[in-house]
Amino acid sequence: MPKTSARLLTLLSLLQARRDWPGTLLADRLGISLRTVRRDVDRLRELGYPIAAVKGPDGGYRLSAGTELPPLLFDDEQAVALTVALQIVATTSGDGLAEAAARALTTVRQVMPARLRNRIEALRVTAVERPTTRPTAPVDGDLLLALSAAAHAREILRFDYGATGADTPPRRVEPHHVITWDGRWYLIAWDLDRDDWRTFRADRITLRTPNGPRFTPRELPGGDVATYLIGTFRGAGDGGGWPCQGTVILDLPATTVAQYTREGILEEVGPGRCRLTLGSWSWPSLAATIARYDADIEVVGPAELTEAFAHLARRFTRTAALPRSEGS
């Protein structure tokens, strides 16, 4: 018979592996009596593990959710996966979760056996995000949990968004998903007052309590979160997107443009030519973004984009005609 401490760890591992365990099966797997199984279960309960008894002909046990987080037991593959996930969060989240992830990573490494710690130390994951000039807004972990819980329970949320006055009514939404994109957290939700889908930055949300009644979830535009996000953040599709969106034909192969296009919809239309649909915050900004490809451009639409190119052409012509200052 294995020592009590080793047997308890084996029992805990078995309870984590499946939902319900008949008592006789646990006894067979551990090579002990049913009476010893009951005593070992009681010891685990004293350590904080919420193990419930399951009714049945032979009785049984189930590891349930508790009020506190007891010590956990991971196999080698789970420990490696957990370490990689914590490394990514610690280096890319840019908010309060980063510090918590770093502390959790230190804790996990400290209790790992030497053989596994050596493998983990050799696995250094460096997550590199694209450069950005905007600061990452911190988001409280409790807020993310509250948003996610409401989405899971399908409860209507009420919250103030951004800098609103005291007399401004709260937003009322049906939360669908909490997602992270480009270093920021967002809530995807159906806005009940605007009768449309909206994507809210989590750092601008101030929740009001209590939550509203339950709702029947709607289907996202595009059918799934990934398709919706592409539409929202790339300025195309039904997800809202950029306020200005246009389409052009570029005298460049689509394979070339694709190397320098992180956003937008790209299509090959002929030898050395491609169609690009892109969005931006203003028409001149969109025209300037397209001009960076340094190729002949044919505007497909809309007319505002054509006028934006003409506006930039006039501005650049005036700039080129200005006399050069001394010393330049």
PENORHU-V242846 format. One record per pair of residues at least 24 apart in sequence whose ideal C-beta (glycine too) atoms are under 10 Angstrom apart, sorted by the first residue. I is the first residue (numbers start at 1). J is the second residue. D is the distance in whole Angstrom. If there is no record, write none. Layout:
I:J:D / I:J:D
//
This chain:
1:30:9 / 1:31:6 / 1:32:6 / 1:33:10 / 1:36:8 / 2:30:8 / 2:31:8 / 2:32:9 / 4:36:9 / 4:39:9 / 4:40:8 / 4:43:8 / 5:43:10 / 7:31:9 / 7:32:7 / 7:36:8 / 7:37:10 / 7:40:6 / 7:43:10 / 8:40:6 / 8:41:10 / 8:43:6 / 8:44:6 / 8:47:8 / 8:49:10 / 8:73:10 / 9:44:10 / 9:71:10 / 9:73:6 / 10:40:9 / 10:73:10 / 11:36:10 / 11:37:8 / 11:40:5 / 11:41:7 / 11:43:9 / 11:44:7 / 11:49:10 / 11:51:9 / 11:61:9 / 12:40:9 / 12:44:6 / 12:47:9 / 12:49:7 / 12:51:9 / 12:63:8 / 12:70:9 / 12:71:9 / 12:72:9 / 12:73:5 / 13:73:5 / 13:74:9 / 13:75:8 / 14:61:9 / 14:63:9 / 15:41:9 / 15:44:8 / 15:49:8 / 15:51:7 / 15:61:7 / 15:62:8 / 15:63:4 / 15:64:10 / 15:73:9 / 16:49:10 / 16:63:6 / 16:72:8 / 16:73:6 / 16:74:9 / 16:75:9 / 16:78:10 / 17:63:9 / 17:75:9 / 18:62:9 / 18:63:9 / 19:54:9 / 19:60:10 / 19:62:6 / 19:63:8 / 19:64:10 / 20:52:10 / 20:54:5 / 20:56:9 / 20:60:5 / 20:61:8 / 20:62:5 / 20:63:10 / 21:51:10 / 21:54:8 / 21:60:5 / 21:61:5 / 21:62:7 / 21:63:9 / 22:54:8 / 22:56:7 / 22:57:9 / 22:58:5 / 22:59:7 / 22:60:4 / 22:61:8 / 23:53:9 / 23:54:9 / 23:56:9 / 23:58:6 / 23:59:5 / 23:60:5 / 23:61:7 / 24:57:10 / 24:58:5 / 24:59:8 / 24:60:9 / 25:58:8 / 25:60:8 / 26:60:8 / 26:61:7 / 27:58:10 / 34:58:9 / 34:59:8 / 37:61:8 / 44:70:9 / 45:70:10 / 47:71:7 / 49:73:10 / 71:111:9 / 72:108:10 / 72:111:10 / 74:108:8 / 74:111:10 / 74:112:9 / 74:116:9 / 75:116:10 / 76:112:9 / 76:113:9 / 76:115:9 / 76:116:6 / 76:119:8 / 76:120:10 / 79:108:7 / 79:109:10 / 79:111:10 / 79:112:6 / 79:113:9 / 79:116:6 / 79:117:9 / 79:119:9 / 79:120:7 / 80:112:10 / 80:116:8 / 80:119:7 / 80:120:7 / 80:123:7 / 82:108:6 / 82:120:10 / 83:108:6 / 83:109:7 / 83:112:9 / 83:116:9 / 83:117:10 / 83:119:9 / 83:120:5 / 83:121:10 / 83:123:7 / 83:125:8 / 84:120:9 / 84:123:7 / 84:124:10 / 84:125:5 / 84:127:10 / 85:125:9 / 86:125:9 / 87:120:9 / 87:123:8 / 87:124:8 / 87:125:4 / 87:126:8 / 87:127:8 / 88:125:6 / 88:126:9 / 88:127:5 / 89:127:9 / 89:180:10 / 90:125:10 / 90:127:9 / 91:125:8 / 91:126:7 / 91:127:5 / 91:128:9 / 91:129:9 / 92:126:10 / 92:127:5 / 92:128:9 / 92:129:6 / 92:136:9 / 92:180:9 / 92:183:7 / 93:127:10 / 93:136:8 / 93:138:10 / 93:139:9 / 93:180:8 / 93:183:8 / 93:184:10 / 93:185:9 / 94:129:9 / 94:135:9 / 94:136:3 / 94:137:8 / 94:138:8 / 94:139:9 / 94:180:10 / 94:183:5 / 94:184:8 / 94:185:10 / 95:136:7 / 95:137:7 / 95:138:4 / 95:139:5 / 95:140:8 / 95:141:8 / 95:144:9 / 95:180:10 / 95:183:9 / 95:184:9 / 95:185:8 / 95:202:9 / 95:203:8 / 96:138:6 / 96:139:7 / 96:140:6 / 96:141:6 / 96:142:9 / 96:143:10 / 96:144:9 / 97:138:9 / 97:139:8 / 97:140:9 / 97:141:6 / 97:144:8 / 97:180:10 / 97:185:9 / 98:136:10 / 98:138:9 / 100:141:7 / 129:182:7 / 129:183:6 / 130:182:8 / 130:183:9 / 130:262:7 / 132:182:7 / 132:183:7 / 134:182:9 / 134:183:9 / 134:184:9 / 135:183:9 / 136:182:9 / 136:183:5 / 136:184:7 / 136:185:10 / 136:203:9 / 137:183:9 / 137:184:7 / 137:185:8 / 137:201:7 / 137:202:8 / 137:203:4 / 137:204:8 / 138:185:10 / 138:203:7 / 139:180:9 / 139:184:8 / 139:185:5 / 139:186:10 / 139:201:9 / 139:202:5 / 139:203:5 / 139:204:10 / 139:205:9 / 140:202:9 / 140:203:9 / 142:207:10 / 143:178:10 / 143:185:9 / 143:187:10 / 143:202:6 / 143:203:9 / 143:205:7 / 143:206:9 / 143:207:7 / 144:178:6 / 144:180:9 / 144:185:6 / 144:187:9 / 144:202:7 / 145:178:9 / 146:175:10 / 146:178:10 / 146:205:9 / 146:207:6 / 146:209:9 / 146:211:9 / 147:175:6 / 147:177:9 / 147:178:5 / 147:185:8 / 147:186:10 / 147:187:5 / 147:189:9 / 147:200:9 / 147:202:7 / 147:205:7 / 147:207:8 / 148:175:8 / 148:177:9 / 148:178:5 / 148:187:9 / 149:175:9 / 149:178:10 / 149:211:9 / 150:174:9 / 150:175:5 / 150:178:9 / 150:187:9 / 150:189:9 / 150:207:9 / 150:211:6 / 150:212:9 / 151:175:4 / 151:176:6 / 151:177:6 / 151:178:6 / 151:187:8 / 151:188:9 / 151:189:8 / 151:217:9 / 152:178:10 / 153:211:8 / 153:214:7 / 153:215:10 / 154:213:9 / 154:214:5 / 154:215:6 / 154:216:7 / 154:217:6 / 155:210:9 / 155:211:4 / 155:212:6 / 155:213:7 / 155:214:6 / 155:215:7 / 156:189:9 / 156:190:10 / 156:192:7 / 156:211:6 / 156:212:3 / 156:213:6 / 156:214:8 / 156:215:6 / 157:187:8 / 157:189:7 / 157:192:10 / 157:200:10 / 157:205:9 / 157:207:7 / 157:208:8 / 157:209:10 / 157:211:6 / 157:212:7 / 158:192:10 / 158:207:7 / 158:208:4 / 158:209:8 / 158:210:9 / 158:211:7 / 158:212:6 / 159:187:9 / 159:189:10 / 159:200:8 / 159:204:9 / 159:205:5 / 159:206:6 / 159:207:5 / 159:208:6 / 159:209:10 / 160:204:9 / 160:205:8 / 160:206:4 / 160:207:8 / 160:208:7 / 161:187:10 / 161:198:9 / 161:200:6 / 161:201:8 / 161:204:6 / 161:205:6 / 161:206:8 / 162:200:9 / 162:201:8 / 162:203:10 / 162:204:5 / 162:205:9 / 162:206:9 / 163:204:9 / 164:204:10 / 164:206:9 / 169:193:8 / 170:206:9 / 170:207:9 / 170:208:5 / 171:198:8 / 171:200:8 / 171:205:9 / 171:208:9 / 172:208:10 / 172:212:7 / 173:197:10 / 173:198:7 / 173:200:8 / 173:205:10 / 173:212:9 / 173:215:10 / 174:212:9 / 174:214:10 / 174:215:5 / 174:216:9 / 174:217:7 / 174:218:7 / 175:200:9 / 175:211:9 / 175:215:9 / 175:217:9 / 176:217:7 / 176:218:8 / 176:219:10 / 176:220:7 / 176:225:8 / 176:228:9 / 177:220:8 / 177:224:10 / 177:225:5 / 177:228:9 / 177:229:9 / 178:202:7 / 179:225:7 / 179:226:10 / 179:228:9 / 179:229:7 / 181:229:7 / 181:232:9 / 181:233:6 / 182:233:8 / 182:262:10 / 186:229:9 / 186:232:9 / 186:233:9 / 188:220:7 / 188:225:7 / 188:228:7 / 188:229:8 / 188:232:8 / 188:239:9 / 189:218:10 / 190:215:8 / 190:217:9 / 190:218:6 / 190:220:9 / 196:221:10 / 196:238:10 / 196:239:10 / 196:240:8 / 197:221:6 / 197:228:8 / 197:231:10 / 197:232:8 / 197:238:8 / 197:239:6 / 197:240:7 / 198:232:10 / 198:239:9 / 198:240:7 / 199:228:9 / 199:229:8 / 199:232:5 / 199:233:8 / 199:239:7 / 199:240:7 / 199:241:10 / 230:263:9 / 230:265:9 / 231:265:10 / 231:279:10 / 233:263:7 / 233:279:9 / 234:261:10 / 234:262:9 / 234:263:5 / 234:264:6 / 234:265:7 / 234:277:9 / 234:278:8 / 234:279:7 / 235:263:7 / 235:264:7 / 235:265:9 / 235:277:8 / 235:278:6 / 235:279:2 / 235:280:7 / 235:281:10 / 235:286:9 / 236:263:9 / 236:264:7 / 236:265:5 / 236:277:6 / 236:278:8 / 236:279:7 / 237:265:9 / 241:279:5 / 242:278:8 / 242:279:3 / 242:280:6 / 242:281:6 / 242:282:9 / 242:285:9 / 242:286:8 / 243:279:8 / 243:280:8 / 243:281:6 / 243:282:8 / 243:283:9 / 243:286:10 / 244:278:9 / 244:279:6 / 244:280:5 / 244:281:7 / 244:282:6 / 244:283:5 / 244:284:9 / 244:285:8 / 244:286:5 / 244:287:10 / 244:302:9 / 244:304:7 / 244:305:8 / 244:308:8 / 245:277:7 / 245:278:7 / 245:279:4 / 245:280:8 / 245:283:10 / 245:286:8 / 245:301:10 / 245:302:8 / 245:304:10 / 245:305:9 / 246:276:9 / 246:277:7 / 246:278:7 / 246:279:8 / 246:280:9 / 246:283:8 / 246:286:6 / 246:287:8 / 246:289:10 / 246:290:8 / 246:299:7 / 246:300:8 / 246:301:7 / 246:302:6 / 246:303:10 / 246:304:7 / 246:305:4 / 246:306:9 / 246:308:8 / 246:309:10 / 247:275:6 / 247:276:7 / 247:277:5 / 247:278:8 / 247:290:10 / 247:298:10 / 247:299:8 / 247:300:4 / 247:301:6 / 247:302:8 / 247:305:8 / 248:274:9 / 248:275:7 / 248:276:6 / 248:277:8 / 248:278:8 / 248:286:9 / 248:287:9 / 248:290:6 / 248:291:10 / 248:293:9 / 248:295:10 / 248:297:5 / 248:298:6 / 248:299:5 / 248:300:6 / 248:301:9 / 248:305:7 / 248:306:10 / 248:309:9 / 249:273:6 / 249:274:7 / 249:275:6 / 249:276:8 / 249:295:10 / 249:296:9 / 249:297:7 / 249:298:4 / 249:299:8 / 249:300:6 / 250:274:6 / 250:275:8 / 250:276:6 / 250:290:8 / 250:293:6 / 250:294:10 / 250:295:5 / 250:296:7 / 250:297:6 / 250:298:8 / 251:293:9 / 251:295:5 / 251:296:4 / 251:297:8 / 251:298:8 / 252:276:9 / 252:293:6 / 252:294:9 / 252:295:5 / 252:296:9 / 252:297:10 / 256:293:9 / 256:295:9 / 257:293:6 / 257:295:8 / 260:292:8 / 260:293:7 / 261:289:10 / 261:293:9 / 263:289:9 / 264:289:9 / 264:290:10 / 273:298:9 / 275:300:7 / 276:300:9 / 277:301:10 / 278:305:10 / 280:305:10 / 280:308:10 / 282:308:8 / 283:307:7 / 283:308:4 / 283:309:9 / 283:311:8 / 283:312:10 / 284:308:5 / 284:309:9 / 284:311:6 / 284:312:6 / 284:315:8 / 285:312:10 / 287:311:8 / 287:312:5 / 287:313:9 / 288:312:6 / 288:316:10 / 291:316:10
//
